[in-house]
Amino acid sequence: ALATGERVREEVTYDLAEGTKTYDLTVDPIRDESGAVAGVTCAAIDITERTEAERRLEESQERLEAELEATRRVHEVSTQVITERDGDVLYESVLDTAVDLLDADFGTIQRLDPSTRELDVVAHRGFSAETTAQRDRVTVETSGSCQKAIQTEERVVVPDVETWEFVDEGEALDAFERIGIRSMQSTPLISRSGELLGVMSTQWTDPHEPSERDR
């Protein structure tokens, strides 16, 4: 305002002792008898509550849009479950939807062979072909979130592999570090009749715990 001789108005945020405050600040030039700028006046209106309400409204709108998109994706894949006859295509579609909605870095669907009690990978995302081959045909008796989900028939969430009691130190942790996995969840897949079919897992490169909505 001093430099241009014109009104300046903007929102400013300060970290004060009582917390962060946002103000609508207006600065007007003061002119002397000759018209020269001799000083300024400042007026500040506390708009912290209004700004916070606008932020909450924006977040609410974003959540609503995310929910609508999630609902659309789930409806789309649910329809495909009814109409799709190619199992491989269906597995890929289901996994893509899960990975996208959970914002995951990796994902797998493993089918259970009840006769051998082995899990074989039928769809995967983010893993190399070599890594996928190493994870294929693993027995459900070994340690891991997929196997634990099959054993208990309940979802297993691992917020951090470095602190999870069922992850063996040494070779297992080295494998996760080599791949880049830091957290994961594994959900058993169960038919309407109650038959255990397999497990779907998603993994992240950072410590992470899916929200209740995501679960």
Secondary structure by P-SEA (a helix, b strand, c coil): cccccbbbbbbbbbbccccbbbbbbbbbbbbccccccccbbbbbbbaaaaaaaaaaaaaaaaaaaaaaaaaaaaaaaaaaaaccccaaaaaaaaaaaaaaaacccccbbbbbcccccbbbbcccccccaaaaaaacccccccccaaaaaaaccbbbbbccccccccccccaaaaaaaaaccccbbbbbbbcccccccbbbbbbbccccccccccc
